[in-house]
């Protein structure tokens, strides 16, 4: 069932009870209900979850941006809340099947030309994947739209995206929240989000908490070619790249954010993204904190004797009782 249909259900049931409610409020209630449901599911299965067993996807690159693939378990150090943790497993996984959620910003900052460019790029991306990989695609501005449900990359349909309109502000956090929930339906163990946007929105603390809860990496492509007066104003608001939602969500989740100025640069991101999505270290460690308190825990991963960039989930939420 699409989000639009779910919204109709909300409107119908609330109206039948004599309650008047607008579209935004109904969507907010829908999101709240979804989180309550999934939280109850987590609690129901809490007895089967080992809170001390933590698994991370880790990417390691040298200072020239080349992937480092020959590290062993003894090369890694892991800290949780500044306490050393024992690494129990380390392996480099190649060509892992992935379930990928793609989020395309269609707000006023994108413009029709950029949206067309991105749709062609997504088609090229889908052609580089193959079953058992799977993808879904959502569009968003002030509200998210479910456009293409989980399908095989070979079945990617461009037609539903050709009639998307543009306009309104970009509410990136809401789109990410819903996509994180949807990834729970994925069939592959390896899961990630790919966010394509001008990057004008700011990261929200609530969405960062959700990133820590779901633990899925977020990859982002920022298009620095906004159009029109509103685009120029938005660009001024986002001059501090550190505050961009794209960079913050990617950094905190263990993904990667790439910012491009042209169609040629956008095309060059494909191989980089595909490699990192499907080729990473799987690192597991035993947490020294077995409490089921639902609190956020800070993680730090280091590589010994290597001047490397290491990407990994920076915080995770412990299970609750």
Residue frames as qw, qx, qy, qz and C-alpha x, y, z in Angstrom:
[[0.000, 0.889, 0.459, 0.000, 0.00, 0.00, 0.00],
 [0.416, 0.466, -0.035, 0.780, 1.44, 3.42, -0.98],
 [0.190, -0.208, -0.449, 0.848, 1.72, 6.31, 1.43],
 [0.298, -0.083, -0.221, -0.925, -1.04, 8.06, -0.49],
 [0.608, -0.296, -0.653, -0.341, -3.40, 5.17, 0.12],
 [0.484, -0.288, -0.655, 0.504, -2.44, 5.04, 3.77],
 [0.004, 0.056, 0.170, -0.984, -3.18, 8.74, 4.02],
 [0.476, -0.220, -0.438, -0.730, -6.64, 8.12, 2.54],
 [0.601, -0.334, -0.723, 0.071, -7.26, 5.50, 5.21],
 [0.296, -0.209, -0.466, 0.807, -6.25, 8.01, 7.90],
 [0.211, -0.047, -0.106, -0.971, -8.53, 10.69, 6.45],
 [0.554, -0.253, -0.621, -0.494, -11.42, 8.25, 6.10],
 [0.573, -0.344, -0.702, 0.244, -11.23, 6.84, 9.62],
 [0.207, -0.195, -0.361, 0.888, -10.68, 10.20, 11.29],
 [0.282, -0.092, -0.250, -0.922, -13.50, 11.81, 9.31],
 [0.564, -0.321, -0.698, -0.303, -15.88, 8.96, 10.14],
 [0.487, -0.395, -0.615, 0.478, -15.21, 9.70, 13.79],
 [0.081, -0.940, -0.327, -0.058, -16.15, 13.34, 13.34],
 [0.513, -0.619, 0.145, 0.577, -12.55, 14.59, 13.45],
 [0.507, 0.861, 0.017, 0.047, -11.38, 17.24, 10.98],
 [0.637, -0.527, 0.355, 0.437, -7.69, 17.00, 10.06],
 [0.418, 0.804, -0.284, -0.313, -5.45, 18.34, 7.30],
 [0.889, 0.369, -0.267, 0.051, -3.10, 16.32, 5.08],
 [0.298, 0.599, -0.590, 0.451, 0.11, 17.24, 6.94],
 [0.499, -0.411, 0.531, -0.547, -1.36, 16.32, 10.33],
 [0.958, 0.059, 0.078, -0.268, -2.63, 13.01, 8.97],
 [0.744, 0.476, -0.417, 0.215, 0.81, 12.17, 7.59],
 [0.022, -0.578, 0.613, -0.538, 2.40, 13.04, 10.93],
 [0.754, -0.238, 0.395, -0.468, -0.02, 10.70, 12.72],
 [0.940, 0.290, -0.158, -0.088, 0.81, 7.99, 10.17],
 [0.475, 0.557, -0.568, 0.375, 4.55, 8.30, 10.84],
 [0.341, -0.467, 0.579, -0.575, 3.98, 8.26, 14.60],
 [0.903, -0.048, 0.201, -0.376, 1.84, 5.13, 14.28],
 [0.836, 0.419, -0.348, 0.074, 4.46, 3.42, 12.13],
 [0.221, 0.551, -0.645, 0.482, 7.20, 4.06, 14.66],
 [0.600, -0.322, 0.478, -0.554, 5.00, 2.84, 17.52],
 [0.960, 0.144, -0.026, -0.238, 4.29, -0.34, 15.57],
 [0.723, 0.459, -0.454, 0.245, 7.94, -1.08, 14.76],
 [0.092, -0.546, 0.612, -0.564, 9.00, -0.25, 18.31],
 [0.795, -0.202, 0.341, -0.458, 6.47, -2.78, 19.60],
 [0.931, 0.299, -0.205, -0.036, 7.83, -5.35, 17.14],
 [0.384, 0.569, -0.591, 0.424, 11.37, -4.72, 18.42],
 [0.402, -0.430, 0.560, -0.583, 10.22, -5.11, 22.02],
 [0.926, -0.005, 0.095, -0.364, 8.30, -8.28, 21.19],
 [0.911, 0.296, -0.233, 0.166, 11.47, -9.85, 19.80],
 [0.080, -0.854, 0.433, -0.279, 13.83, -8.40, 22.38],
 [0.791, -0.421, 0.435, -0.094, 14.41, -11.74, 24.06],
 [0.907, 0.258, 0.244, 0.228, 15.97, -13.07, 20.83],
 [0.399, 0.841, -0.150, 0.332, 18.30, -10.10, 20.33],
 [0.766, -0.298, -0.178, 0.541, 21.79, -10.23, 21.80],
 [0.024, 0.998, 0.062, -0.004, 22.50, -6.56, 22.69],
 [0.496, -0.684, 0.402, 0.354, 26.21, -7.26, 23.05],
 [0.626, 0.122, 0.603, 0.479, 26.63, -8.44, 19.43],
 [0.216, 0.825, 0.027, -0.521, 27.24, -5.41, 17.19],
 [0.676, 0.236, 0.526, 0.459, 27.74, -5.64, 13.43],
 [0.062, 0.809, -0.052, -0.582, 29.08, -2.75, 11.33],
 [0.727, 0.568, 0.223, 0.315, 29.66, -2.09, 7.62],
 [0.380, -0.761, 0.187, 0.491, 33.07, -0.42, 7.37],
 [0.688, 0.673, 0.079, 0.261, 34.76, 1.25, 4.38],
 [0.554, -0.632, 0.191, 0.508, 38.46, 2.14, 4.41],
 [0.595, 0.758, 0.102, 0.246, 40.13, 4.50, 1.92],
 [0.635, -0.187, -0.025, 0.749, 43.67, 5.83, 1.68],
 [0.067, -0.675, -0.116, 0.726, 44.42, 9.54, 1.29],
 [0.034, 0.204, -0.595, -0.777, 44.28, 9.23, -2.52],
 [0.660, 0.150, 0.100, -0.729, 40.71, 7.93, -2.25],
 [0.553, 0.227, -0.764, -0.245, 41.60, 4.34, -3.14],
 [0.849, -0.385, -0.031, -0.361, 39.84, 1.51, -1.30],
 [0.006, -0.511, 0.830, -0.224, 41.97, -0.51, 1.13],
 [0.862, -0.043, -0.224, -0.452, 40.88, -4.15, 0.91],
 [0.741, 0.208, -0.610, 0.186, 43.69, -6.23, 2.45],
 [0.224, -0.541, 0.510, -0.629, 43.32, -5.47, 6.17],
 [0.535, -0.134, -0.832, 0.069, 43.01, -8.18, 8.81],
 [0.545, -0.707, -0.435, -0.117, 41.23, -8.37, 12.13],
 [0.652, -0.417, -0.211, 0.597, 44.34, -7.35, 14.08],
 [0.309, 0.263, 0.164, 0.899, 44.52, -4.08, 12.11],
 [0.279, -0.635, -0.350, -0.630, 41.28, -2.75, 13.63],
 [0.154, -0.115, -0.662, 0.725, 40.53, -1.12, 16.97],
 [0.296, -0.589, -0.546, -0.517, 36.97, -0.53, 18.15],
 [0.093, -0.040, -0.558, 0.824, 35.83, 1.75, 20.97],
 [0.290, -0.627, -0.615, -0.379, 32.33, 2.09, 22.38],
 [0.389, -0.898, -0.102, -0.179, 31.77, 5.11, 24.62],
 [0.091, 0.833, -0.505, 0.207, 35.60, 5.36, 24.69],
 [0.682, -0.392, 0.605, -0.121, 36.03, 1.80, 26.00],
 [0.172, 0.416, -0.816, -0.363, 38.00, -0.74, 23.97],
 [0.853, 0.101, 0.260, -0.442, 35.86, -3.55, 22.53],
 [0.475, -0.255, 0.799, 0.267, 37.02, -6.98, 21.27],
 [0.538, 0.418, -0.400, -0.614, 36.70, -7.47, 17.50],
 [0.702, -0.064, 0.685, -0.185, 35.17, -10.94, 17.00],
 [0.688, 0.381, 0.568, 0.243, 34.93, -11.02, 13.20],
 [0.109, 0.738, -0.225, -0.627, 36.39, -9.14, 10.24],
 [0.583, 0.173, 0.691, 0.391, 35.97, -10.00, 6.59],
 [0.143, 0.391, -0.275, -0.867, 35.87, -8.10, 3.32],
 [0.547, 0.422, 0.707, -0.149, 32.59, -8.87, 1.52],
 [0.028, -0.265, 0.522, 0.810, 32.62, -8.52, -2.27],
 [0.294, -0.099, -0.664, -0.680, 29.58, -8.13, -4.49],
 [0.097, 0.242, 0.831, -0.491, 27.08, -8.42, -1.64],
 [0.056, -0.577, -0.683, -0.445, 23.41, -8.37, -2.77],
 [0.083, -0.136, -0.339, 0.927, 21.90, -5.06, -1.68],
 [0.015, 0.755, 0.650, 0.086, 18.44, -3.61, -1.10],
 [0.293, -0.051, 0.010, 0.955, 18.72, 0.07, -2.03],
 [0.086, 0.823, 0.533, -0.176, 16.20, 2.82, -1.37],
 [0.371, 0.188, 0.227, 0.881, 16.62, 5.82, -3.68],
 [0.038, -0.798, -0.459, 0.389, 15.27, 9.23, -2.61],
 [0.377, 0.339, 0.317, 0.802, 15.05, 12.02, -5.21],
 [0.057, -0.537, -0.320, 0.779, 14.50, 15.61, -4.13],
 [0.239, 0.536, 0.594, 0.551, 11.91, 17.34, -6.36],
 [0.179, -0.780, -0.355, 0.483, 11.74, 20.57, -4.35],
 [0.306, 0.945, 0.078, -0.082, 12.14, 24.07, -5.83],
 [0.295, -0.769, 0.485, 0.293, 15.92, 23.85, -5.47],
 [0.657, -0.018, 0.691, 0.299, 16.19, 21.06, -8.04],
 [0.329, 0.566, -0.271, -0.705, 14.47, 22.41, -11.12],
 [0.885, 0.338, 0.148, -0.283, 13.08, 20.40, -14.04],
 [0.569, 0.662, -0.488, 0.006, 16.43, 20.13, -15.84],
 [0.081, -0.504, 0.802, -0.311, 18.22, 18.64, -12.83],
 [0.739, -0.014, 0.533, -0.411, 15.40, 16.18, -12.18],
 [0.848, 0.488, -0.097, -0.185, 15.66, 14.92, -15.76],
 [0.328, 0.657, -0.657, 0.173, 19.41, 14.57, -15.33],
 [0.371, -0.354, 0.757, -0.406, 18.97, 12.59, -12.12],
 [0.863, 0.171, 0.291, -0.376, 16.38, 10.26, -13.65],
 [0.739, 0.564, -0.367, -0.024, 18.82, 9.35, -16.43],
 [0.078, 0.582, -0.735, 0.340, 21.53, 8.82, -13.81],
 [0.640, -0.179, 0.598, -0.448, 19.28, 6.52, -11.75],
 [0.904, 0.356, -0.015, -0.237, 18.59, 4.49, -14.87],
 [0.523, 0.606, -0.575, 0.171, 22.35, 4.06, -15.39],
 [0.264, -0.449, 0.720, -0.458, 22.72, 3.07, -11.75],
 [0.836, 0.027, 0.361, -0.412, 19.98, 0.44, -12.05],
 [0.824, 0.491, -0.266, -0.099, 21.75, -1.01, -15.10],
 [0.273, 0.574, -0.708, 0.307, 24.88, -1.61, -12.99],
 [0.472, -0.220, 0.706, -0.480, 22.91, -3.69, -10.45],
 [0.569, 0.060, -0.702, -0.425, 21.34, -7.08, -10.99],
 [0.843, -0.379, -0.046, -0.379, 19.18, -9.59, -9.12],
 [0.351, -0.618, -0.700, 0.071, 19.15, -10.46, -6.27],
 [0.133, -0.093, -0.176, 0.971, 19.78, -6.72, -5.80],
 [0.001, -0.717, -0.678, -0.159, 16.56, -4.74, -5.41],
 [0.148, 0.058, -0.077, 0.984, 15.62, -1.06, -5.39],
 [0.025, 0.780, 0.624, -0.043, 12.73, 1.19, -4.45],
 [0.283, 0.219, 0.110, 0.927, 12.36, 4.85, -5.33],
 [0.113, -0.795, -0.529, 0.274, 10.65, 7.74, -3.52],
 [0.266, 0.515, 0.111, 0.807, 10.42, 11.41, -4.46],
 [0.365, -0.674, -0.510, 0.391, 10.05, 14.23, -1.96],
 [0.138, 0.584, -0.017, 0.800, 9.69, 17.95, -1.46],
 [0.339, -0.405, 0.395, -0.751, 7.58, 19.05, 1.50],
 [0.832, -0.106, 0.390, -0.381, 6.02, 15.57, 1.49],
 [0.211, -0.325, 0.876, 0.287, 7.40, 12.18, 0.36],
 [0.787, 0.309, -0.077, -0.529, 5.86, 10.19, -2.50],
 [0.617, -0.177, 0.756, 0.126, 6.30, 6.47, -3.01],
 [0.458, 0.581, -0.341, -0.580, 6.96, 6.15, -6.75],
 [0.721, 0.276, -0.615, -0.160, 8.42, 2.68, -7.40],
 [0.812, -0.478, 0.249, -0.223, 8.09, -0.13, -4.83],
 [0.473, -0.479, 0.717, 0.182, 10.76, -2.81, -4.34],
 [0.853, 0.494, 0.009, -0.166, 11.65, -4.24, -7.77],
 [0.819, -0.088, 0.295, 0.485, 14.59, -5.97, -9.42],
 [0.133, -0.611, 0.247, 0.740, 17.00, -3.51, -11.08],
 [0.189, 0.059, 0.784, 0.589, 16.25, -5.15, -14.43],
 [0.012, 0.651, 0.743, 0.153, 12.60, -4.15, -13.99],
 [0.162, -0.446, -0.208, 0.855, 13.31, -0.48, -13.16],
 [0.259, 0.710, 0.603, 0.257, 10.52, 1.62, -14.67],
 [0.270, -0.032, 0.012, 0.962, 11.32, 5.18, -15.76],
 [0.114, -0.529, -0.568, -0.620, 7.75, 6.07, -16.75],
 [0.408, -0.749, -0.513, 0.094, 6.32, 6.84, -13.25],
 [0.469, -0.513, -0.086, 0.714, 9.05, 9.45, -12.75],
 [0.322, 0.247, 0.415, 0.814, 8.57, 11.35, -15.99],
 [0.174, -0.693, -0.442, -0.542, 5.52, 13.22, -14.72],
 [0.511, -0.527, -0.447, 0.511, 6.81, 14.39, -11.35],
 [0.073, 0.918, 0.130, 0.368, 6.27, 18.07, -10.63],
 [0.536, 0.071, -0.385, 0.748, 8.62, 20.34, -8.73],
 [0.188, -0.675, -0.061, -0.711, 8.12, 22.94, -6.05],
 [0.714, -0.663, -0.125, -0.185, 7.94, 23.62, -2.36],
 [0.192, -0.769, 0.583, -0.179, 10.60, 23.38, 0.31],
 [0.658, 0.234, -0.716, 0.032, 12.74, 20.29, 0.87],
 [0.676, -0.525, 0.330, -0.398, 11.85, 18.23, 3.96],
 [0.495, 0.438, -0.751, -0.001, 14.68, 15.74, 3.78],
 [0.176, -0.259, 0.821, -0.477, 14.31, 14.34, 7.29],
 [0.726, 0.148, 0.350, -0.573, 10.72, 13.21, 6.75],
 [0.773, 0.452, -0.357, -0.265, 11.68, 11.42, 3.52],
 [0.298, 0.436, -0.817, 0.232, 14.59, 9.67, 5.24],
 [0.444, -0.163, 0.663, -0.580, 12.41, 8.64, 8.20],
 [0.834, 0.245, 0.166, -0.465, 9.88, 6.90, 5.98],
 [0.683, 0.516, -0.509, -0.088, 12.54, 5.28, 3.79],
 [0.001, -0.418, 0.836, -0.355, 14.32, 3.85, 6.85],
 [0.656, 0.019, 0.547, -0.521, 11.06, 2.23, 7.90],
 [0.825, 0.429, -0.103, -0.353, 10.50, 0.84, 4.41],
 [0.360, 0.569, -0.739, 0.031, 13.98, -0.74, 4.33],
 [0.456, -0.245, 0.763, -0.387, 12.79, -3.10, 7.06],
 [0.843, 0.315, 0.250, -0.356, 10.75, -4.83, 4.32],
 [0.387, 0.678, -0.578, -0.237, 13.87, -5.54, 2.23],
 [0.993, 0.002, -0.080, -0.091, 14.86, -9.12, 1.39],
 [0.704, 0.401, -0.381, 0.446, 18.65, -8.64, 1.46],
 [0.659, -0.537, -0.305, 0.429, 20.69, -8.43, 4.64],
 [0.379, -0.167, 0.082, 0.906, 22.73, -5.52, 3.24],
 [0.105, 0.826, 0.541, 0.119, 20.58, -2.39, 3.01],
 [0.338, -0.249, -0.012, 0.908, 21.22, 1.29, 2.33],
 [0.262, 0.861, 0.378, -0.217, 19.64, 4.59, 1.27],
 [0.456, 0.095, 0.302, 0.832, 20.79, 6.79, -1.60],
 [0.034, 0.835, 0.389, -0.387, 19.71, 10.44, -1.36],
 [0.435, 0.261, 0.349, 0.788, 19.96, 12.82, -4.36],
 [0.120, -0.902, -0.397, 0.119, 19.34, 16.48, -3.58],
 [0.295, 0.801, -0.126, 0.506, 20.78, 20.00, -3.86],
 [0.628, -0.130, -0.528, 0.556, 21.55, 19.60, -0.16],
 [0.056, -0.552, 0.036, -0.831, 19.86, 22.80, 1.05],
 [0.709, -0.585, -0.238, -0.315, 18.03, 21.21, 3.98],
 [0.074, -0.608, 0.656, -0.441, 19.56, 20.90, 7.44],
 [0.484, -0.037, -0.870, 0.083, 19.92, 17.67, 9.41],
 [0.580, -0.552, -0.027, -0.598, 17.26, 17.15, 12.08],
 [0.166, -0.432, 0.798, -0.386, 18.10, 15.61, 15.48],
 [0.792, 0.037, 0.416, -0.446, 15.05, 13.32, 15.39],
 [0.848, 0.472, -0.202, -0.136, 16.14, 11.82, 12.06],
 [0.258, 0.601, -0.713, 0.253, 19.67, 11.34, 13.43],
 [0.521, -0.250, 0.684, -0.446, 18.13, 9.33, 16.27],
 [0.889, 0.282, 0.175, -0.317, 16.32, 7.21, 13.67],
 [0.583, 0.626, -0.516, 0.028, 19.61, 6.66, 11.81],
 [0.077, -0.465, 0.801, -0.370, 21.09, 5.33, 15.06],
 [0.709, -0.024, 0.517, -0.479, 18.05, 3.12, 15.63],
 [0.886, 0.399, 0.083, -0.223, 17.85, 1.50, 12.19],
 [0.568, -0.515, 0.538, 0.350, 21.66, 1.43, 11.52],
 [0.731, 0.494, 0.396, 0.255, 21.38, 1.61, 7.70],
 [0.401, -0.298, 0.214, 0.839, 24.08, 3.60, 5.87],
 [0.360, 0.852, 0.316, -0.210, 22.99, 6.65, 3.88],
 [0.511, -0.017, 0.387, 0.767, 24.79, 7.70, 0.70],
 [0.183, 0.851, 0.307, -0.386, 24.18, 11.11, -0.79],
 [0.484, 0.250, 0.370, 0.752, 24.80, 12.97, -4.03],
 [0.026, -0.759, -0.291, 0.583, 24.54, 16.75, -3.76],
 [0.476, 0.565, 0.418, 0.529, 23.78, 18.75, -6.91],
 [0.278, -0.545, -0.137, 0.779, 25.32, 22.21, -6.64],
 [0.121, 0.122, 0.505, 0.846, 23.40, 23.65, -9.59],
 [0.105, 0.619, 0.675, -0.386, 20.23, 25.12, -8.09],
 [0.197, 0.391, 0.473, 0.764, 18.22, 27.40, -10.33],
 [0.202, -0.763, -0.442, -0.427, 16.22, 30.58, -9.95],
 [0.123, -0.676, 0.270, -0.675, 16.00, 33.17, -7.20],
 [0.812, -0.479, 0.121, -0.312, 14.74, 30.75, -4.58],
 [0.944, 0.087, -0.158, 0.275, 17.59, 28.41, -5.45],
 [0.395, 0.553, -0.302, 0.668, 20.10, 31.20, -4.90],
 [0.439, -0.631, 0.235, -0.595, 18.57, 32.05, -1.54],
 [0.959, -0.263, 0.011, -0.104, 18.60, 28.42, -0.48],
 [0.803, 0.321, -0.253, 0.434, 22.23, 28.12, -1.57],
 [0.049, 0.659, -0.340, 0.669, 23.18, 31.04, 0.69],
 [0.725, -0.507, 0.177, -0.431, 21.53, 29.27, 3.63],
 [0.987, -0.116, 0.096, 0.049, 23.61, 26.15, 3.04],
 [0.388, 0.796, -0.424, 0.187, 27.07, 27.65, 2.52],
 [0.337, -0.531, 0.730, -0.268, 28.20, 25.81, 5.67],
 [0.649, 0.178, -0.674, -0.304, 28.50, 22.35, 4.10],
 [0.135, 0.110, -0.889, 0.424, 28.95, 20.80, 7.54],
 [0.399, 0.159, 0.514, -0.742, 25.32, 21.65, 8.27],
 [0.550, 0.192, -0.501, -0.640, 23.97, 20.08, 5.08],
 [0.848, -0.122, 0.329, -0.396, 21.62, 17.18, 5.77],
 [0.871, 0.404, -0.277, -0.042, 23.37, 15.16, 3.06],
 [0.391, 0.543, -0.630, 0.394, 26.79, 15.33, 4.69],
 [0.380, -0.404, 0.584, -0.593, 25.59, 14.91, 8.27],
 [0.907, 0.002, 0.181, -0.381, 23.33, 11.91, 7.56],
 [0.824, 0.427, -0.364, 0.078, 26.06, 10.25, 5.47],
 [0.198, 0.563, -0.647, 0.475, 28.81, 10.84, 8.04],
 [0.512, -0.335, 0.539, -0.579, 26.76, 9.66, 11.01],
 [0.921, 0.093, 0.149, -0.348, 25.42, 6.55, 9.27],
 [0.624, -0.323, 0.641, 0.308, 28.73, 5.35, 7.82],
 [0.674, 0.609, 0.394, 0.139, 27.84, 6.23, 4.23],
 [0.463, -0.138, 0.261, 0.836, 29.37, 8.81, 1.93],
 [0.262, 0.857, 0.306, -0.321, 28.37, 12.22, 0.54],
 [0.507, 0.049, 0.437, 0.742, 29.54, 13.36, -2.90],
 [0.190, 0.802, 0.231, -0.517, 28.91, 16.89, -4.21],
 [0.541, 0.203, 0.564, 0.590, 28.94, 17.53, -7.96],
 [0.074, 0.568, -0.003, -0.820, 28.77, 20.60, -10.21],
 [0.407, 0.414, -0.479, -0.659, 28.08, 19.04, -13.61],
 [0.929, 0.128, -0.003, -0.347, 26.51, 16.08, -15.39],
 [0.660, 0.463, -0.569, 0.160, 30.00, 14.72, -16.10],
 [0.048, -0.403, 0.721, -0.562, 30.88, 14.76, -12.39],
 [0.749, -0.088, 0.306, -0.581, 27.53, 13.13, -11.61],
 [0.897, 0.289, -0.288, -0.170, 28.27, 10.32, -14.05],
 [0.428, 0.485, -0.679, 0.346, 31.68, 9.76, -12.44],
 [0.427, -0.383, 0.561, -0.597, 30.04, 9.10, -9.06],
 [0.890, 0.019, -0.186, -0.415, 28.40, 5.90, -10.33],
 [0.770, 0.216, -0.570, 0.188, 31.35, 3.52, -10.07],
 [0.079, 0.364, -0.609, 0.700, 32.40, 4.97, -6.71],
 [0.608, -0.201, 0.283, -0.714, 28.96, 4.47, -5.22],
 [0.913, 0.079, -0.285, -0.281, 28.36, 1.01, -6.69],
 [0.580, 0.301, -0.671, 0.351, 31.71, -0.24, -5.40],
 [0.057, -0.276, 0.622, -0.730, 31.18, 1.00, -1.87],
 [0.725, -0.125, 0.073, -0.674, 27.58, -0.18, -1.72],
 [0.959, 0.076, -0.176, -0.207, 28.53, -3.74, -2.61],
 [0.782, 0.210, -0.415, 0.416, 32.09, -4.10, -1.33],
 [0.266, -0.768, 0.275, -0.515, 32.79, -3.42, 2.35],
 [0.234, 0.194, -0.861, 0.408, 34.29, -4.88, 5.49],
 [0.689, -0.528, -0.349, -0.353, 31.90, -6.65, 7.82],
 [0.222, 0.347, -0.658, 0.630, 33.14, -5.96, 11.35],
 [0.683, -0.550, -0.388, -0.283, 31.58, -7.51, 14.42],
 [0.211, 0.366, -0.633, 0.648, 32.44, -6.91, 18.05],
 [0.503, -0.493, -0.704, 0.094, 31.19, -7.84, 21.48],
 [0.140, -0.728, 0.051, -0.669, 29.92, -4.83, 23.40],
 [0.329, 0.035, -0.742, 0.583, 30.98, -4.66, 27.05],
 [0.315, 0.039, 0.346, -0.883, 27.62, -3.01, 27.85],
 [0.064, -0.215, -0.949, -0.220, 24.82, -5.63, 27.83],
 [0.185, 0.390, 0.535, -0.726, 22.10, -3.25, 29.12],
 [0.126, 0.509, 0.718, 0.457, 18.82, -3.04, 27.22],
 [0.137, -0.573, -0.388, 0.709, 18.32, 0.62, 28.06],
 [0.402, 0.779, 0.455, 0.157, 17.55, 2.09, 24.62],
 [0.196, -0.876, 0.105, 0.428, 20.33, 4.65, 24.99],
 [0.628, 0.755, -0.175, 0.067, 22.62, 5.94, 22.25],
 [0.770, -0.455, 0.278, 0.350, 26.17, 4.59, 22.27],
 [0.275, 0.870, -0.329, -0.242, 29.09, 6.22, 20.48],
 [0.935, 0.048, 0.261, 0.235, 31.30, 4.04, 18.30],
 [0.118, 0.865, -0.417, -0.254, 34.81, 4.72, 17.03],
 [0.950, 0.139, 0.214, 0.179, 36.68, 2.47, 14.58],
 [0.027, -0.862, 0.441, 0.249, 40.41, 2.96, 13.93],
 [0.933, 0.317, -0.098, 0.141, 42.89, 1.23, 11.66],
 [0.636, -0.642, 0.238, 0.355, 46.37, 0.73, 13.11],
 [0.453, -0.375, 0.506, 0.631, 49.40, 2.06, 11.22],
 [0.329, 0.446, 0.658, 0.510, 47.32, 3.46, 8.38],
 [0.051, 0.315, 0.073, -0.945, 46.67, 7.09, 7.42],
 [0.022, -0.303, -0.854, -0.423, 43.19, 6.13, 6.25],
 [0.451, -0.117, 0.047, -0.884, 39.67, 7.46, 6.11],
 [0.069, -0.146, -0.981, 0.109, 37.36, 5.02, 7.89],
 [0.462, -0.177, -0.163, -0.854, 33.58, 5.21, 7.38],
 [0.307, -0.213, -0.915, 0.152, 31.22, 3.50, 9.82],
 [0.403, -0.725, -0.455, -0.324, 28.09, 4.05, 11.93],
 [0.172, 0.477, -0.423, 0.751, 29.01, 6.65, 14.57],
 [0.369, -0.160, 0.577, -0.711, 26.19, 5.91, 17.03],
 [0.429, -0.198, -0.810, -0.348, 23.70, 3.11, 17.58],
 [0.559, -0.399, 0.188, -0.702, 20.71, 2.73, 19.82],
 [0.034, -0.153, 0.961, -0.230, 20.80, -0.16, 22.27],
 [0.396, -0.365, -0.761, -0.361, 17.74, -2.45, 22.36],
 [0.412, -0.392, 0.281, -0.773, 15.03, -1.75, 24.94],
 [0.233, -0.018, 0.913, -0.334, 13.54, -4.16, 27.43]]
